[in-house]
């Protein structure tokens, strides 16, 4: 209350109250310089007064600006690395005001002020504590390898990201490869989840911002190495000798001025070559047609090269321009090998990508700022098989023959244009804009032009020693046994009809032919408007609307309302809030990929013919496409429902954020998601009682939007960030169900598919990263990923309903023991019980009825840095910019707002492109640094297995066949723990 203040403060309080009644009419601008008069870029300017707290960062010319402010008294603080804090406790802003500040050089310890301010909870919609903001300190705990880094970021995005992982934006653009980690300034995950600026849910959104150049030449170079002697062998690998493995990885980053104070550049280069191994665990047949276990690692060399320059240009005081180009090329040999696939299934894959991005930021007025983005991306991917031989797939046992990709690939062009405008007026911050994307794809597919034989399991007669059926004795045959009988009986000279009566014969033969290349074009448009209304200094209401539309889809009524509220508790009288309550709701539409349209155009029976013959009697002969067409053999058609709608998610959340100390925060939030109109595919011509609904045996695979999903999640996220210690991550308790994951067991009973989600129903997830200083200037950075078991499906491994797929599920007879589980369709499996492979309708087990093993993966990095050379602070005092010189005005920042756009400095670590003090061993002020690091993936050597085989027709049923890799999206390997050595030089 005003009467409790001093006389001076009483006047200020009454003046502020009068100013609030009159509305906003003030502005503040100025220049920040060092003692020599040189501009100080990327300094943090902080205002506290009427309407709460606002921040901005200085540009390359040292200028800052707050275009629209309520009249009243403000406290102004200016903070920059290497300088003392400039602090004015009471500045009256009753109209346009210019305030210039000359900062005095001071010790590096002042950076803690920046971190303290960045760590505080806020009612700003973009500052939700449930979001992760990873600066250089946090990124230092993650992998330098771009593929592994992406997996770790997907893990940090959490279960709300969905089965395909989080949506990644790079400098505001969708798509593209991750840039080099050395060029990443900041990563934001799950920030402002209900913003209508984005089409997908914010829980799971990953925003990556790259570094600008600088007014001093800076750089770093690194090399990383790994050899099989440093790694531990997979526990599934039978051979005692480690398979050959080697990794050679290096990179270079350079930044500097093009024209001092006007333009700067950055350049990144990385080259990675890995002699990786694929792990094969299969059961084939030897020369005597006896089962033979194949357990081996096969060398799969791969290489990747990326490079790209970036230019930042200050056109004038109100316009800035960023140009960024990235080229990436990759090659993988012996792809397609591993699991059941034998070495002859290998093919080579090459990948090329060119990305050009332009971003222009314009200050239109003291109240408005506009950002325009343009991106062109050209990519190509080609696969070439090592062998043109027909393929042989023995389900659950082995796969051999050619890879059946021929010479297949695609070239694609993507064009993206977006504009976002921000306008502030009184207590409202309006934001509106649009995004348009156009894609052109020419796809060449020669898949299965050589033909494929497939063997399934199923019932068959018991054979005596003379290969004669025993009358009345039926047994359950694995796919391998069916294949073995086929070869034995053919060698005995029996005709095809006798072979099939004896339980042999192929289950399917498929072959494709026709025009290899098919093109597809697709355009989508998104429009949005949003208002962040500061109802009170401690209450912000965000509301907005987004509209989505696309070609190749008849659904045009895609309106997405969004609503969010943040209420700060515990503040007042100039004190920051300690607790923030948040709630939100939104509708999110997902675009239907152009691959759906492409498949429908290709497999229409005219462009390409995809023949599927059940129970063929001509194995191993390969008929020609003309022979199959002449005998009117059935085909497989891809259809799209005319009433197809865009998939959508209705998402709501409520949570609380609490400031514990100046450096520590915690958030707890509950998240509910409901997905409707999810895409799934089923054969709508599956026979019913032996009768085909369409009167012919063609497979009609219809893509329709009839799927549902539900998920409930409780997410707890601690945050701790101080000068020498940081901790980030989350714990999530998740329950999720869906009926749109994979082909249904019964295409006419989709309700039976409602079951645990393979991704969202992983009950417990824990992801924690931290960084700690040790003795002798050693930094230790652990990164822990742990999760409970994921659900997986149990299937019979046979096609009982004739839909062309082996997704049928058995019934589980829990009261029947192993002694009674014999004959007919009964099969006993240890650890499960007695299964009936031909269950009565309505008695089959549910989808994803089994649970895989838990996973615990601890990555660890140890780093020691030696610093030498002159002081970076001295160069600032001599007239140059301070360490870590930032960039131009932060693109995407609201006028007078946070200033943390793609060009601004991050809230963690040092501003702009420089490392945070102490990141390389606590001596961030030296000109040169040499760092030696040892990184271990799965340092505990804990066996993290992928879910076991759930195919009852496989000899591996219930057994672990591969490792889960080093992350939620990682692949299998022959090594359980990997240790990398890295040397880095920074100047």
C-alpha positions, 0 to 999 in steps of 0.5 A: 500500500502507498501509505506505508512507503517513504514520501519519495516512494509515495510520489512515485507510487501515485505517479505510477498509478496515474500513468497506469490510468492514462495508458502506455505512452512511454518508450526507452532507447539508448546505447551501451558502450564500454570505457573506450566508447566501443559498443557492447553487443548482447548486453541484457537490459532489464526493466522493472516497473508498471506492468511487470518485468521486461528485457531486451538485448543490445544489437551489434551496434550496442543499441537497445529499445523498449518501444511501448511502456506504461508511464511510471517509475522503473528500475533499470539494470544493464548486465554484460559478461565482463562488466560491472552491473549498471543499476538505476533504481528509480527512473521516471518514464513519462514519454520518449526517453533516451538512456545511454550507459557506459559499463565498467570492466569487472571480473567474470563473476558478474555473469551470475547475475544474468543466470539468476535473472534467467532462472526466475519463474515468470507469467510470460507464456514463453517462459514456462518452467516446464520448458527446457532451455539448453544453453552451452553448459547443458549442451556440453553434457550431450553428444557431439554426434548429430544423430545421437544428439537428436536422439537425446533431444527427442528423449528430453522432449518426453512422451508427449512428442508421440511415436515419431518424436518431437517436431524440430525447428531450426532457426524457425524453419521446419525440417532439415538436418541438425546443424553441428553442435558447435554452431548451436547457441540454444535449444528450447524444448516444450516452450509455450506449448499452446502458441497458435504460431505452431501446428503441432503441440508444444509438448514435444516441440524442439527449437534449435537456434544457431549462433551468429558471427562476431566482431572478432575472429574466433574458432574451434576445432575438434577430433574424436576417435573410437576403436573396438578395444574401447568398447564392450561386446554385446551380451547377445553376440556369441563370438568372443572376439570384438567385431571391428569398429572404428569412429573418426569424427572431426569438425571446425567452426570459424566466426568473425567480422565481414565488416566491423559493426555491420556484418559477420560470418560463421562457418561450420564443417564436420566429417564423420566416418564410422565402421559400424556393425550390424548384428544378425541373430537368425535361424537358417538351414544348413546343407543338410536342411537342419536348423542353423543359428546365425549369430554374427556382426557384419561391418556396415561402413557409413560416412557423413559430411556437413558444412555450411556458412552463415552471414549476419548483416545489419542493413540499417538501424531497423532491418537485419538479415541472416543468410544460412546455407547447409550442405549434408551428404551421407553414405551407408554400406551394407544397409538392410542387414541385421536382425533376421536379414542375412548378409546377402540382403545388403544395399547401399544408400546415399543421401544428399541435402542442400538447405538455404535459409533467409531471415529478415527482421524489421522494426516497423515502428516503436510498437511493431516488429516483423520477421520474414523467413524463406527456406529452400531445401533440395534432398535426394536419397538413393538405394542400390541393392547388392543383389538382384536375386529374388527375396526369401522371407521365412517369418520369425527365422531368417530373410535372404536373397536380394534386398529388392530395392533395385535402384530406388530413390527420390528427389524432393524440393521443399519451399517454405515461406513464413511471416510473423508480426508482433505488435504491442499496445498497452497490456496486449502483445498481439502476434499474427502471421502465416506459413506456406509450404510447397513440396515437389517429390519425384519418387522412383521405386523398383521395390520388389521388381524381382519378386519375394516368397514368404513362408508363414507358420500354421497347422500341418500333419505330423510326418513319420520318418518316411515323410508321410503324414500320420493320420489324425495327428496335427501339429503347429508348424513354424515358418522355418519348418514349413520351409524345411518341409518344402525343400525336403519334399521337393527333393523327394520329387513330390508334386506341389499338391502333395507338398502342401498337403504335407504342410509345405509350400510357400504362403505368399508370392509377391511381385511388382512391375510397371512405371518406376517413377511417380510424382506428387506435389503438395501445398499447405498453409497455416494462418494464426493470430494470438494475443498475450494479455497481461490482465494484471502484473501477475496474470497473463491470458493468452488466446489465439486461433490457427487455421490449417489447410492443405492440398491432397485432402478434402478437409478444409475446416481445420480451425485450432483454438488455443487458450493459456493462462498464467497466474503468479502467486507470492509477488507484489511490492516490487518482489518477483513471484515465487509460484506460477499456476498455468493451465492451457487447452488447444486443438492441434492438426497434423498434416497428411503426408504426401506419401499417402497420396504417392502410394495411392497413385503408384499402386492404382493397378495402372502405374504399378502392378503389385501382385500378391498370390496366396499359396503359390505352387510354383516355388522357387520359379519366378513368373514374369509380370506379363504371365501374372497379368495374363492369368489375372492374378490378384493385386494389392491396391492402395486406396485413400478414403474420400472422407479422409480428415486431418488427424487432430489432438485435443490437449489440455494441461494444468501445472504449478511452477515454484521458485525454490532458490535464485538458481533452482526451480521445479514444475509439476504438470498434468497433461491430457491428450485425446487424438481423433481421426488418426490415420490407419490402414486396413484391407477392406476386401478381407474375406468373410466366411470365404466370400470377398466383399468386392467379389474378387480376391484383390487386396484393397488397403484403405487409408482412413482417419478412424483411429483414436488415442488417449493419454494421461501424463504427470510430468515433474521437471527440476531445473537448477542453473548456477555458474558452476552447476546445472541440472535439467530433465524430467520424470514422467508417469504416463498412461496411454491407449490407442487403436491406430498403431499398425495393421488391425488383427481383424479389419472388421473389428477395430474396437479390438485394437484398443490397447496400450500405446507402444510409446505413450504407455511406457509408465515411467520415464526419467531423463536427467542431465547435469554438469559438476566441477571436480578437482584439478579443473575436471568437469563431469557431465552425466546424462541419464535415461531410464524407463520402464518396459514398453508394451509389445504385441503377441501374434500367431505369426499366421494369416488366418483371415486372409487379409494378407498380414500375420497380425492375428492374436492368440487366446491365452488359456491361463488354467491349462498347464504345459502337460495339457497344452498339446495338439490341435491349435494349442502351443505352450510358451514358458513364462506366458502359458498355453496359447490357442492359435485359433481362438474363438471370436472375442477370446483373443488377447488384447493388443500390446498385451506383453511388456518389454524390459526396463532400460537404464542408460547412463552417458558420462563425459569427463573433460579437462581444459588447459587455458593459456594466452592473453585475457579476452577481457583485455581485448574488450577494454581495448575497444573490442566487444566482450567475450562471446560477442552476440549478434544482431537484434534477436529475431522473433523477439517481441518489441521490448520483450525477451530479446531471446530470438535466433540472434540474441544471446541465450539465458544460460552461459555466455551471450552469443557465440562464446562459451560460458565462463568455467565451461572449459574448466573454469578459465573462460577468460583466456584466449586459447583453450585445449580440452581433452574429453572422454565420453562413455555411452552406457557407462554402466554397461547395463544390457538394455534389450529391445522388447523380445520377439512376440511371434509365436511362429518364431523359434525366438519367441519370448527371447531378446534379439537385439539391444535397445541402442543408446536412446529411445530412437536408437538402433541395435549394435554389436557393442553395449558400451562405447567410449569416445576420446575427443580433443578440442582447441578453442581460440 
